[in-house]
Amino acid sequence: MNFPNRSNLVLAIYFQTKGFGFVALEDWFPVDWGTPEMVGPDREKRCLRYIDGLLKLHTPDVVVLQDTSKTGTRRAPRIQALNRRTLELAKRRGVPVRTYSREEVLDCFAGLGARTKQRVAETIAEYIPVLSLYVPPPRKPWKAADPRMGIFDATALACTHLQSTDHVAPV
């Protein structure tokens, strides 16, 4: 269902080793978020089916993804392929797609003193308190990243998009 007076809805997706993190923001307010875990031999297909369901459910005005096309991007080929296939899926549904590099995201948060993934997550939680329950503890060097970090990676992409399109940040 599409409501005519709805504000801009941004669906941001960030791929991880075992799935992806996503957030749907409507003018800085999260209306949906999560980190569906996808493991097994057909995980790429299940990721795309889940994302297709998100596109049907939310009918976003824009999908935001990490830019993995630039030289020097340190993402696995499987993640780069998933990013491309998600971009194609969104375009087939008529949804514009915007991509931002990790550097662009960090530049967006640099003015707030957030220069690491952990600090970006904590900063997002300060501005969007409903997500504060999901901030994982700082990662130990020998441990894998907490899957919940995907929510904040996706939210950071969405915030970068909103900042770049002159949407006023909440204070």
Secondary structure, DSSP 8 states (H G I E B T S, - for coil): ---TT---EEEEEEEETTEEEEEEEETTEEEEEE--B--STTHHHHHHHHHHHHHHHH--SEEEEE---STT----HHHHHHHHHHHHHHHHTT--EEEE-HHHHHHHHHTTT--SHHHHHHHHHHHSGGGGGG------TTS---TTHHHHHHHHHHHHHHHHTT-----
